[in-house]
């Protein structure tokens, strides 16, 4: 493991410890004492103390699932796969680097998911914080909003939904919105992979034509020892800049969720 990677891991662990310490200081009451005899946890006399402890446990558990939620239940998967296809088609090796592609994918995901996050905040988080609904109702409301995004905005294929519904032994409902999340989430993931690979194939075609033209030109000139990739890469970059490629790719990705 390289020194930079070790430093990054240590920094992340340190930030996580600070976050846990902040949560404990925010929620824990003086019922927890630390002495030479060890850590003593006293039984809380107030029901609010128990509620705060359960909320703290829920928030920490949610943090562990947050990366999976971002990757598998949002537009992130489609975006990062399309951008990776674009980089490979251009043959620029590690340009843009992985950190840049992931950063672009995250901010585009935030842009696409902003209406969904707003609905979750208005229909689940705010009523829950005001004690207008219970935690179960808040989870149901948030699940319905995310399910609506996966089924209709992301256009999950009916073929994939039918596949997992049949495997789970669930009869076909009149409305696809009645399908449970255990069916919708894997169907959404498979559908996103299919759409992303289709978009990647369309991106590859113009760059493949350039590779073929350059390779045939070099062979006709007798320069068979010269790598065609070395000659075609500047032409690929030039073509991409002339057609304003980044604007077209980002616009296509965003409109695919319309």
LINGIUR-V951511 format. One record per residue. N is the residue number from 1. RES is the residue in one letter. SS is DSSP state (~ for helix, > for strand, _ for the rest). OMEGA is omega in whole degrees, 0 to 359 (999 if undefined). Layout:
BEGIN
n: (N,N)
res: (RES,RES)
ss: (SS,SS)
omega: (OMEGA,OMEGA)
END
This chain:
BEGIN
n: (1,2,3,4,5,6,7,8,9,10,11,12,13,14,15,16,17,18,19,20,21,22,23,24,25,26,27,28,29,30,31,32,33,34,35,36,37,38,39,40,41,42,43,44,45,46,47,48,49,50,51,52,53,54,55,56,57,58,59,60,61,62,63,64,65,66,67,68,69,70,71,72,73,74,75,76,77,78,79,80,81,82,83,84,85,86,87,88,89,90,91,92,93,94,95,96,97,98,99,100,101,102,103,104,105,106,107,108,109,110,111,112,113,114,115,116,117,118,119,120,121,122,123,124,125,126,127,128,129,130,131,132,133,134,135,136,137,138,139,140,141,142,143,144,145,146,147,148,149,150,151,152,153,154,155,156,157,158,159,160,161,162,163,164,165,166,167,168,169,170,171,172,173,174,175,176,177,178,179,180,181,182,183,184,185,186,187,188,189,190,191,192,193,194,195,196,197,198,199,200,201,202,203,204,205,206,207,208,209,210,211,212,213,214,215,216,217,218,219,220,221,222,223,224,225,226,227,228,229,230,231,232,233,234,235,236,237,238,239,240,241,242,243,244,245,246,247,248,249,250,251,252,253,254,255,256,257,258)
res: (X,X,X,X,X,X,X,X,X,X,X,X,X,X,X,X,X,X,X,X,X,X,X,X,X,X,X,X,X,X,X,X,X,X,X,X,X,X,X,X,X,X,X,X,X,X,X,X,X,X,X,X,X,X,X,X,X,X,X,X,X,X,X,X,X,X,X,X,X,X,X,X,X,X,X,X,X,X,X,X,X,X,X,X,X,X,X,X,X,X,X,X,X,X,X,X,X,X,X,X,X,X,X,X,X,X,X,X,X,X,X,X,X,X,X,X,X,X,X,X,X,X,X,X,X,X,X,X,X,X,X,X,X,X,X,X,X,X,X,X,X,X,X,X,X,X,X,X,X,X,X,X,X,X,X,X,X,X,X,X,X,X,X,X,X,X,X,X,X,X,X,X,X,X,X,X,X,X,X,X,X,X,X,X,X,X,X,X,X,X,X,X,X,X,X,X,X,X,X,X,X,X,X,X,X,X,X,X,X,X,X,X,X,X,X,X,X,X,X,X,X,X,X,X,X,X,X,X,X,X,X,X,X,X,X,X,X,X,X,X,X,X,X,X,X,X,X,X,X,X,X,X,X,X,X,X,X,X)
ss: (_,_,~,~,~,~,~,~,~,~,~,~,~,~,~,~,~,~,~,~,~,~,~,~,~,~,~,_,_,_,_,>,>,>,>,_,_,>,>,>,>,_,_,_,_,_,~,~,~,~,~,~,~,~,~,~,~,~,~,~,~,~,~,~,~,~,~,~,~,~,~,~,_,_,_,~,~,~,~,~,~,~,~,~,~,~,~,~,~,~,_,_,_,_,_,_,_,~,~,~,~,~,~,~,~,~,~,~,~,~,~,~,~,~,~,~,~,~,~,~,~,~,~,~,~,~,~,~,~,_,_,_,_,_,~,~,~,~,~,~,~,~,~,~,~,~,~,~,~,~,~,~,~,_,_,_,_,~,~,~,~,~,~,~,~,~,~,_,_,_,_,_,_,_,_,~,~,~,_,_,~,~,~,~,~,~,~,~,~,~,~,~,~,~,~,~,~,~,~,~,~,~,~,~,~,~,~,~,~,~,~,~,~,~,~,~,~,~,~,~,_,_,_,_,_,_,_,~,~,~,~,~,~,~,~,~,~,~,~,~,~,~,_,_,~,~,~,~,~,~,~,~,~,~,~,_,_,_)
omega: (183,182,180,180,178,179,179,180,180,179,179,178,178,178,178,177,177,180,178,179,178,180,181,179,182,189,188,176,183,177,179,180,180,180,178,180,180,180,181,178,180,179,181,179,182,180,179,178,178,179,179,178,178,177,178,178,179,181,179,177,179,179,180,180,185,178,179,179,181,185,192,183,178,180,186,184,181,185,185,178,179,179,177,175,180,180,179,180,179,178,182,178,184,178,356,181,182,181,180,180,179,177,177,181,180,182,174,176,178,179,182,185,183,175,179,180,177,178,179,179,184,187,183,187,182,177,179,179,178,180,177,178,178,179,179,178,178,178,178,179,179,179,179,180,179,178,178,177,184,185,192,180,178,175,176,185,179,179,179,177,179,180,184,175,178,179,179,180,181,178,183,180,177,179,181,177,178,178,180,182,180,175,186,185,179,177,177,180,179,179,179,178,180,181,181,179,176,178,177,177,179,178,184,191,181,179,177,177,178,178,181,179,181,180,179,178,179,178,179,178,179,180,183,179,180,181,179,182,181,181,186,184,177,178,176,179,179,178,181,179,181,181,182,190,183,178,181,182,181,178,180,180,183,181,177,177,182,999)
END
